[in-house]
Amino acid sequence: MGLFMWIEKLAVGVLRVLTPIGPRYVQLSFRQRVYLLWVFRHFQSLPHKVLSQRQQRLIDRLCAEDQFVSWSHVEDVPVVGTIEQRPPVEAGTLSPEYGHSVRAADASPLAMRQRP
């Protein structure tokens, strides 16, 4: 991969997450792009299960934050890497902030911030 491609991925790259309903694209911060460029330095795509626990938590957090962008916005944007076979998030996941089970409807970041 050429230097220009690395610079472009570092500047504006997105993460592709393959889901049962098709690929989703996650907008990343600069720090996240740097970290994920390192993770994907030898691979274009990786299965979720081969990532370290830290990397899996990052991917899960990115997906939970709902920073997805539509294909029309990323058509010409380079993909930093692709996550394959990500397990679905279960309806009764534990909230790290509150230490109790939350419903899927309450799992959005906005709903989590509004709880007392």
C-alpha positions in Angstrom: 0.0 0.0 0.0 1.4 3.4 -1.0 2.1 6.2 1.3 -0.7 8.3 -0.2 -3.2 5.6 0.7 -1.9 5.4 4.3 -2.2 9.2 4.7 -5.7 9.2 3.2 -6.9 6.4 5.5 -5.3 8.2 8.5 -7.1 11.5 7.5 -10.6 10.3 6.7 -10.8 6.5 6.8 -13.9 4.6 8.1 -14.3 1.2 9.6 -16.5 -1.3 7.8 -18.5 -3.7 9.9 -20.2 -6.6 8.2 -23.7 -7.3 9.6 -26.5 -9.7 8.6 -28.2 -6.8 6.9 -25.2 -5.7 5.0 -22.0 -3.6 5.6 -22.2 -0.7 8.0 -19.6 2.1 8.0 -18.4 3.7 11.3 -17.0 7.2 11.4 -13.8 7.2 13.5 -11.8 9.8 15.5 -8.2 10.5 14.6 -7.0 8.3 17.5 -9.3 5.5 16.6 -8.0 5.6 13.0 -4.4 5.5 14.1 -5.1 2.5 16.4 -7.1 0.6 13.8 -4.5 1.2 11.1 -2.1 -0.6 13.4 -4.6 -3.4 14.0 -5.2 -3.9 10.2 -1.6 -3.2 9.2 -1.3 -6.7 7.6 -4.9 -7.5 6.8 -7.8 -5.9 5.0 -10.4 -7.7 7.1 -10.4 -9.6 10.4 -13.0 -11.8 12.1 -14.3 -10.2 15.4 -13.2 -13.3 17.3 -9.5 -13.1 16.5 -9.2 -9.6 18.0 -8.0 -9.1 21.5 -10.5 -8.3 24.2 -9.5 -4.7 24.1 -10.0 -4.5 20.4 -13.3 -6.3 20.6 -14.5 -3.8 23.3 -13.5 -0.9 21.0 -15.4 -2.4 18.1 -18.4 -3.1 20.2 -18.3 0.4 21.7 -18.1 2.0 18.2 -21.1 0.0 17.1 -23.1 0.9 20.2 -22.3 4.6 19.8 -24.2 4.5 16.5 -21.6 6.5 14.6 -22.7 4.8 11.4 -22.6 6.8 8.2 -24.5 6.0 5.0 -22.9 4.6 1.9 -23.5 7.8 0.0 -21.2 9.6 2.4 -18.4 7.1 2.3 -18.5 6.1 -1.4 -15.0 7.5 -2.0 -13.7 7.3 1.5 -11.0 4.7 2.2 -11.8 1.8 4.5 -9.3 1.4 7.3 -10.4 -2.3 7.8 -13.3 -4.6 7.8 -14.7 -6.5 10.8 -16.3 -9.8 9.8 -18.6 -12.0 11.8 -19.3 -9.6 14.6 -21.7 -11.3 17.1 -25.0 -9.6 17.6 -25.6 -7.5 20.7 -28.0 -9.2 23.0 -31.2 -7.5 24.2 -30.3 -7.8 27.9 -26.7 -6.5 27.9 -25.2 -5.0 31.1 -24.7 -1.3 31.3 -21.2 -0.5 32.5 -22.3 2.8 33.8 -25.2 1.5 35.9 -24.3 -2.1 36.5 -27.7 -3.5 35.7 -29.4 -5.0 32.7 -30.9 -2.6 30.1 -33.5 -3.2 27.4 -32.4 -2.9 23.8 -34.7 0.1 23.4 -32.9 1.8 26.3 -29.4 1.0 25.0 -28.9 4.0 22.8 -26.3 6.5 24.1 -29.0 9.2 24.4 -31.2 7.0 26.5 -28.2 6.0 28.7 -27.4 9.7 29.3 -30.9 10.5 30.3 -31.2 7.9 33.1 -30.8 9.2 36.7 
